[in-house]
Amino acid sequence: MSRRRVVNQVRVERSARVKQLEGMFDLAPTKQSRVSWQVSLPTFEKPWRIGLIHGPSGCGKSTIARELFGPHLVGGYEWSPTAAVVDGFPENMSIKQITGLLSSVGFSSPPAWLRPFQCLSNGEQFRTTVARALADPQDMVVIDEFTSVVDRTVARIGSAAVAKTVRGLPTKKFVAVACHDDIIEWLQPDWTYEPHTGEFRWRSLQRRPSIQVEIYRCSAAAWRMFAHHHYLSVDLSRAAECWLATVEQRPAVFAAVINHRVQNEDCRREHRIVCLPDFQGVGLGSAVSESIAAIYTGLGFTYYSRSGHPAMIHHRSRSPKWRLCGSISALGASAQKGQFRTTASRGRLSASFAYVGPRVMATHASAVRDVEFSGVIRQFPNRTAERYCQILGVSFATFHKWWQRAGTSSRVERLGNGGRLDPFTYRVRHG
């Protein structure tokens, strides 16, 4: 495809309102609307996988895309109002292929896979539509209004997930038609075209922008916004130490860690790890999981995690930071890493791993993990230790260790007017 003239011409009815408008604004009378573009897309010059047509609204993006890539343009799909989204994919696809494709574009929530398309959020519908388009046998997919209906954080992360998926499909080409420029660094197209300037550019593949993530201890109350996205259970252990990861001050990932004993060794185990759908597809959940594991191993604990999520098992079975444990045996003595058998637990595939990656220095790990209770006691005086643990999302053992280490030397005092299980309340001394 080299140089082509694209014309959008249509007859305009000469109604009374049209004539009034022409008179009000001194417009020349016309019987037709005609707009044309001289389009040059030298995509034949180099091999490419991803293209981007972008520009402001009204510049002709959709018209040009429809004229140049008409048979490949995705106009949406007819989704059943009652069938789960997984049933909207081609019948010749296996459930493993469908869930793998959904996960690859950043839609990795098994509970949401069972919902009808109309029950999904805008971000989930966007990713599902992309996955459905990539499931078609045609060698090129063109999507108009790419990321237009989602917020810009979802747009950027979703673009990165789509780009990774497309480049992993050796026979697919993908063209996005969008009105926002902020996705360019995340989608990493091989070429871009701007209809309003007529400028075509080849681009070299670059590293996508980094994602700044903040991880800190949090209250168990944060679990509420993540619970229904977990693929197994909404329950959370009261003894769990809870962590929250934020991106641009927005909650993105929740993690919970519990005590775990293996052959009389005091260990720690990942109890919950959930990444919100808006942030899936760029490895954020795995990165947060490994960062928290590095903190606990830096404190001297062996850190374990057991998962039944296919994407998590796939990542860890190939990562040098995780070692497959014996709770899931390999298929035969000579089986390679990553080959598992299903367990008796609901007949699903699951695997246990121990973290063997880099550790955080003990002093830094301790500073990150330790909880300082003085501030919350000052803010909420005369509560029991159990109540403070609920507020901060930590176990009673954590409070007890803090009291032994710092409580008696701080300005906090305890009074014997608590309940039967927790006989003391706490407050900060005045003066």
C-alpha positions as CSV (number, residue, x, y, z in Angstrom):
1,M,0.0,0.0,0.0
2,S,1.7,3.2,-1.1
3,R,-0.2,6.3,-2.1
4,R,-4.0,6.5,-2.3
5,R,-6.7,9.2,-2.5
6,V,-9.6,8.7,0.0
7,V,-12.8,10.6,-0.7
8,N,-15.8,10.9,1.6
9,Q,-18.7,12.3,-0.4
10,V,-22.4,12.3,0.4
11,R,-25.4,14.2,-0.9
12,V,-26.9,16.8,1.5
13,E,-30.7,17.4,1.5
14,R,-31.6,21.0,1.1
15,S,-33.9,21.3,4.1
16,A,-35.3,24.5,5.6
17,R,-32.9,24.3,8.5
18,V,-29.9,23.9,6.2
19,K,-30.9,27.0,4.3
20,Q,-31.4,28.9,7.5
21,L,-28.0,27.9,8.8
22,E,-26.3,28.9,5.5
23,G,-27.9,32.3,5.9
24,M,-27.0,32.8,9.5
25,F,-23.3,32.1,9.0
26,D,-23.0,33.3,5.4
27,L,-22.1,29.7,4.1
28,A,-22.0,28.9,0.4
29,P,-25.0,26.8,-0.7
30,T,-24.0,23.2,-1.3
31,K,-25.7,20.0,-2.4
32,Q,-23.0,17.7,-1.2
33,S,-20.5,17.2,1.6
34,R,-17.0,16.2,0.3
35,V,-13.8,15.7,2.1
36,S,-10.7,14.1,0.7
37,W,-7.3,12.9,1.9
38,Q,-4.1,12.0,0.0
39,V,-2.9,9.1,2.1
40,S,0.6,7.6,1.8
41,L,1.2,4.5,3.8
42,P,4.4,2.9,2.6
43,T,3.9,-0.2,4.8
44,F,5.4,-2.4,2.1
45,E,8.9,-1.0,2.7
46,K,9.6,-3.0,5.9
47,P,8.1,-5.9,7.8
48,W,5.8,-4.7,10.6
49,R,3.5,-6.1,13.2
50,I,1.7,-3.1,14.8
51,G,0.5,0.1,13.3
52,L,-1.2,3.2,14.7
53,I,-3.5,5.7,13.0
54,H,-4.0,8.6,15.4
55,G,-5.2,12.2,15.6
56,P,-7.9,14.5,16.9
57,S,-11.6,13.8,16.4
58,G,-12.9,14.6,13.0
59,C,-9.5,14.3,11.2
60,G,-10.6,11.3,9.1
61,K,-9.1,8.4,11.0
62,S,-12.1,6.1,10.8
63,T,-12.8,6.9,7.2
64,I,-9.3,6.2,6.1
65,A,-9.1,3.0,8.2
66,R,-12.4,1.8,6.7
67,E,-11.2,2.6,3.1
68,L,-7.8,1.0,3.4
69,F,-8.4,-1.9,5.8
70,G,-12.2,-2.4,5.4
71,P,-12.3,-6.3,5.5
72,H,-10.1,-6.3,8.6
73,L,-11.9,-3.6,10.5
74,V,-13.5,-4.9,13.7
75,G,-16.9,-3.3,14.2
76,G,-17.8,-5.2,17.4
77,Y,-19.4,-8.6,18.0
78,E,-22.8,-9.8,18.9
79,W,-22.6,-11.0,22.5
80,S,-25.3,-13.0,24.1
81,P,-27.0,-11.1,27.0
82,T,-27.0,-14.3,29.1
83,A,-24.0,-16.4,28.0
84,A,-20.6,-16.1,29.6
85,V,-17.9,-14.3,27.5
86,V,-15.9,-17.5,27.1
87,D,-18.9,-18.9,25.1
88,G,-18.6,-16.0,22.6
89,F,-15.3,-17.3,21.2
90,P,-15.0,-19.6,18.2
91,E,-16.3,-23.1,18.8
92,N,-13.0,-24.7,17.6
93,M,-11.1,-23.0,20.4
94,S,-10.4,-24.9,23.6
95,I,-11.1,-23.4,27.0
96,K,-7.4,-23.3,27.6
97,Q,-6.8,-21.3,24.5
98,I,-9.6,-18.9,25.3
99,T,-8.5,-18.2,28.9
100,G,-4.9,-18.0,27.7
101,L,-5.8,-15.3,25.1
102,L,-7.9,-13.4,27.6
103,S,-5.1,-13.5,30.2
104,S,-2.5,-12.3,27.6
105,V,-4.5,-9.1,26.9
106,G,-4.7,-8.4,30.6
107,F,-8.1,-9.9,31.4
108,S,-7.1,-12.5,34.0
109,S,-10.1,-12.7,36.3
110,P,-11.8,-16.2,36.2
111,P,-14.9,-15.0,38.0
112,A,-15.4,-12.3,35.4
113,W,-14.9,-14.8,32.5
114,L,-18.2,-16.4,33.6
115,R,-20.1,-13.1,33.2
116,P,-22.0,-12.0,30.1
117,F,-20.3,-9.3,28.1
118,Q,-22.8,-6.6,29.1
119,C,-22.0,-7.2,32.8
120,L,-18.3,-6.3,32.4
121,S,-16.7,-3.0,33.0
122,N,-15.6,-0.8,30.1
123,G,-12.0,-1.8,30.6
124,E,-13.0,-5.5,30.7
125,Q,-15.1,-5.1,27.6
126,F,-12.3,-3.4,25.8
127,R,-9.9,-6.2,26.5
128,T,-12.4,-8.9,25.7
129,T,-13.1,-7.4,22.3
130,V,-9.4,-7.3,21.5
131,A,-9.0,-10.9,22.6
132,R,-12.1,-11.9,20.5
133,A,-10.7,-10.1,17.4
134,L,-7.3,-11.8,17.8
135,A,-9.1,-15.2,18.0
136,D,-10.4,-14.7,14.4
137,P,-8.3,-16.5,11.7
138,Q,-7.6,-13.4,9.6
139,D,-4.0,-12.3,9.5
140,M,-4.8,-8.6,10.3
141,V,-6.9,-7.0,12.9
142,V,-7.9,-3.3,12.8
143,I,-9.7,-1.8,15.8
144,D,-11.3,1.7,15.6
145,E,-11.8,3.9,18.7
146,F,-9.0,2.0,20.4
147,T,-8.9,2.8,24.2
148,S,-11.5,5.6,23.7
149,V,-13.9,4.4,26.3
150,V,-11.5,3.6,29.1
151,D,-9.6,6.0,31.4
152,R,-6.0,6.8,30.5
153,T,-4.3,4.6,33.0
154,V,-6.3,1.6,31.7
155,A,-5.5,2.7,28.2
156,R,-1.8,2.8,28.7
157,I,-1.5,-0.5,30.5
158,G,-4.0,-2.2,28.2
159,S,-2.0,-1.0,25.2
160,A,1.2,-2.6,26.6
161,A,-0.7,-5.9,27.2
162,V,-2.1,-5.9,23.7
163,A,1.3,-5.2,22.1
164,K,2.9,-8.0,24.0
165,T,0.1,-10.4,22.9
166,V,0.3,-9.4,19.2
167,R,4.0,-9.8,19.1
168,G,3.6,-13.2,20.5
169,L,1.3,-14.3,17.6
170,P,3.7,-14.8,14.7
171,T,1.1,-14.4,11.9
172,K,-0.9,-11.5,13.2
173,K,-0.8,-7.8,12.3
174,F,-2.6,-5.2,14.4
175,V,-3.7,-1.7,13.5
176,A,-5.1,0.6,16.2
177,V,-7.1,3.7,15.3
178,A,-7.1,6.1,18.3
179,C,-7.5,9.8,19.1
180,H,-5.0,9.8,22.0
181,D,-1.3,10.1,21.7
182,D,-0.4,8.9,25.2
183,I,-0.6,5.2,24.2
184,I,2.2,5.4,21.6
185,E,5.0,4.6,24.1
186,W,2.9,1.7,25.5
187,L,1.6,0.2,22.3
188,Q,5.0,0.6,20.6
189,P,3.8,0.6,17.0
190,D,6.2,-0.1,14.2
191,W,4.6,2.8,12.3
192,T,2.3,5.7,12.9
193,Y,0.1,7.8,10.6
194,E,-1.5,11.2,11.4
195,P,-4.3,12.1,8.9
196,H,-4.5,15.7,10.0
197,T,-0.9,16.3,9.0
198,G,-0.5,13.5,6.5
199,E,2.7,12.4,8.2
200,F,3.8,8.8,8.2
201,R,6.6,7.6,10.5
202,W,8.5,4.4,10.9
203,R,9.4,3.7,14.5
204,S,12.0,1.4,16.2
205,L,10.9,-0.9,19.0
206,Q,11.7,0.7,22.4
207,R,11.2,-0.3,26.0
208,R,7.9,0.7,27.3
209,P,7.8,3.3,30.2
210,S,8.3,2.0,33.7
211,I,5.4,1.8,36.1
212,Q,6.0,3.4,39.5
213,V,4.5,1.2,42.2
214,E,4.4,1.9,45.9
215,I,4.0,-1.1,48.3
216,Y,3.1,-0.7,52.0
217,R,1.3,-2.4,54.8
218,C,-2.4,-1.8,54.9
219,S,-5.6,-2.7,56.8
220,A,-7.5,-5.8,56.1
221,A,-10.4,-3.5,55.1
222,A,-8.6,-3.0,51.8
223,W,-9.5,-6.6,50.8
224,R,-13.1,-5.5,50.2
225,M,-12.3,-3.9,46.8
226,F,-10.3,-6.9,45.7
227,A,-12.2,-9.9,47.2
228,H,-14.7,-10.5,44.3
229,H,-11.8,-10.6,41.8
230,H,-10.1,-13.5,43.5
231,Y,-10.6,-16.8,41.6
232,L,-11.1,-19.0,44.7
233,S,-12.4,-17.4,47.8
234,V,-13.5,-14.1,49.3
235,D,-12.3,-15.2,52.7
236,L,-9.3,-13.6,54.4
237,S,-7.4,-15.0,57.4
238,R,-7.7,-12.8,60.4
239,A,-4.0,-13.5,61.1
240,A,-2.8,-12.3,57.7
241,E,-0.4,-9.4,57.3
242,C,-1.9,-7.3,54.5
243,W,-0.1,-5.3,51.8
244,L,-1.3,-2.8,49.2
245,A,0.4,-1.7,46.0
246,T,-0.7,1.5,44.3
247,V,-0.1,3.0,40.9
248,E,-0.5,6.7,40.6
249,Q,-2.1,6.6,44.1
250,R,-4.7,4.2,42.8
251,P,-5.1,0.7,44.5
252,A,-3.8,-1.9,42.1
253,V,-2.7,-5.0,43.9
254,F,-3.5,-6.6,47.3
255,A,-1.4,-9.2,49.0
256,A,-1.8,-11.1,52.2
257,V,0.8,-13.3,54.0
258,I,0.3,-15.8,56.8
259,N,2.5,-17.9,59.1
260,H,3.4,-21.3,57.7
261,R,5.4,-24.2,59.2
262,V,7.3,-26.7,57.1
263,Q,9.1,-29.4,59.1
264,N,9.2,-27.3,62.2
265,E,10.6,-24.3,60.4
266,D,8.8,-21.0,60.8
267,C,8.0,-19.9,57.3
268,R,5.7,-17.5,55.5
269,R,3.1,-18.3,52.8
270,E,1.3,-16.1,50.3
271,H,-2.3,-16.2,51.3
272,R,-3.9,-13.9,48.7
273,I,-2.6,-12.0,45.7
274,V,-5.1,-10.1,43.5
275,C,-4.4,-7.5,40.8
276,L,-7.4,-5.4,39.8
277,P,-8.5,-5.9,36.2
278,D,-7.5,-2.4,35.2
279,F,-3.8,-3.1,35.9
280,Q,-3.6,-6.7,34.5
281,G,-1.5,-7.7,31.6
282,V,1.9,-6.1,32.4
283,G,3.1,-8.5,35.1
284,L,2.2,-6.2,38.0
285,G,0.8,-8.9,40.2
286,S,3.9,-11.1,39.8
287,A,6.2,-8.1,40.4
288,V,4.4,-7.2,43.7
289,S,4.3,-10.8,44.8
290,E,8.1,-11.1,44.3
291,S,8.8,-7.8,46.0
292,I,6.9,-8.9,49.1
293,A,8.6,-12.3,49.0
294,A,12.0,-10.5,48.9
295,I,11.0,-8.7,52.1
296,Y,10.2,-11.8,54.0
297,T,13.2,-13.8,52.8
298,G,15.3,-10.8,53.7
299,L,14.0,-11.3,57.3
300,G,15.1,-14.9,57.2
301,F,11.9,-16.6,56.4
302,T,11.4,-19.2,53.7
303,Y,8.6,-17.9,51.5
304,Y,6.1,-20.2,49.8
305,S,3.2,-19.6,47.4
306,R,0.6,-22.0,46.1
307,S,-1.5,-21.0,43.1
308,G,-4.1,-22.5,40.8
309,H,-4.2,-19.6,38.4
310,P,-2.8,-20.8,35.0
311,A,-1.0,-17.5,34.2
312,M,0.7,-17.4,37.6
313,I,1.8,-21.1,37.3
314,H,3.1,-20.4,33.8
315,H,5.1,-17.4,35.0
316,R,6.6,-19.1,38.0
317,S,7.4,-22.4,36.3
318,R,9.7,-20.4,34.0
319,S,11.1,-17.8,36.4
320,P,14.5,-18.3,38.1
321,K,13.1,-16.5,41.2
322,W,10.8,-19.5,42.0
323,R,11.5,-23.2,42.7
324,L,8.8,-25.7,42.2
325,C,8.1,-27.6,45.5
326,G,7.3,-31.3,45.9
327,S,3.6,-30.7,46.8
328,I,3.0,-31.0,43.0
329,S,5.0,-33.9,41.4
330,A,6.4,-33.8,37.9
331,L,4.9,-36.2,35.3
332,G,7.5,-38.9,35.5
333,A,11.1,-38.9,36.8
334,S,12.4,-37.2,33.6
335,A,9.7,-34.6,33.3
336,Q,10.8,-31.0,32.8
337,K,10.1,-28.1,35.0
338,G,6.6,-26.8,34.4
339,Q,4.9,-30.1,33.8
340,F,2.4,-30.8,36.5
341,R,-0.4,-33.2,37.3
342,T,-3.7,-32.1,38.6
343,T,-4.4,-32.5,42.3
344,A,-7.4,-33.9,44.1
345,S,-8.4,-30.4,45.1
346,R,-11.4,-29.9,42.9
347,G,-9.5,-31.6,40.1
348,R,-7.7,-28.4,39.1
349,L,-4.1,-27.8,38.3
350,S,-2.2,-26.1,41.2
351,A,1.4,-25.8,42.1
352,S,3.5,-24.8,45.1
353,F,6.6,-22.7,44.8
354,A,9.4,-21.4,47.1
355,Y,10.9,-18.0,46.4
356,V,14.6,-18.2,45.7
357,G,15.2,-14.8,44.1
358,P,17.0,-11.7,45.4
359,R,16.3,-10.6,49.0
360,V,15.9,-7.2,50.5
361,M,18.5,-6.3,53.1
362,A,17.3,-7.3,56.6
363,T,17.4,-3.8,58.0
364,H,15.4,-2.4,55.1
365,A,13.0,-5.3,55.1
366,S,12.4,-4.9,58.8
367,A,11.7,-1.2,58.4
368,V,9.2,-1.8,55.6
369,R,7.4,-4.7,57.4
370,D,7.4,-3.3,61.0
371,V,4.2,-1.6,62.1
372,E,4.4,1.4,64.4
373,F,1.3,1.4,66.6
374,S,1.9,4.7,68.5
375,G,0.3,6.8,65.8
376,V,-2.9,4.8,65.5
377,I,-3.2,4.6,69.3
378,R,-2.9,8.4,69.5
379,Q,-5.6,8.7,66.8
380,F,-7.9,6.0,68.3
381,P,-7.3,5.9,72.1
382,N,-8.8,3.4,74.6
383,R,-9.1,0.5,72.1
384,T,-8.0,-3.0,72.6
385,A,-5.0,-4.5,70.9
386,E,-7.3,-6.7,68.8
387,R,-9.0,-3.5,67.5
388,Y,-5.7,-1.9,66.6
389,C,-4.7,-5.1,64.7
390,Q,-7.9,-4.9,62.7
391,I,-7.3,-1.3,61.8
392,L,-3.8,-1.9,60.6
393,G,-4.5,-5.4,59.1
394,V,-1.9,-7.2,61.3
395,S,-1.9,-10.2,63.6
396,F,-2.1,-10.0,67.4
397,A,1.4,-11.5,67.5
398,T,2.7,-8.5,65.6
399,F,1.2,-6.2,68.2
400,H,2.6,-8.3,71.0
401,K,6.1,-8.1,69.5
402,W,5.8,-4.4,69.1
403,W,4.8,-3.9,72.7
404,Q,7.7,-6.0,73.9
405,R,10.1,-4.1,71.7
406,A,8.9,-0.5,71.9
407,G,5.6,-0.3,73.7
408,T,7.0,-0.2,77.2
409,S,9.6,2.5,76.3
410,S,7.1,4.6,74.4
411,R,4.6,7.1,75.7
412,V,1.9,4.5,75.3
413,E,0.2,3.1,78.5
414,R,-2.2,0.3,78.9
415,L,-5.2,0.1,81.2
416,G,-6.9,-3.0,82.6
417,N,-10.4,-2.3,81.3
418,G,-10.6,-4.4,78.2
419,G,-12.6,-7.5,77.5
420,R,-12.2,-11.1,78.4
421,L,-10.0,-12.1,75.5
422,D,-8.0,-8.9,75.4
423,P,-7.9,-7.4,79.0
424,F,-6.1,-4.2,78.1
425,T,-6.9,-0.9,76.3
426,Y,-4.2,1.5,75.2
427,R,-3.7,5.3,75.1
428,V,-0.8,7.8,74.8
429,R,0.3,9.4,78.1
430,H,-0.1,13.2,78.3
431,G,2.5,15.4,79.7
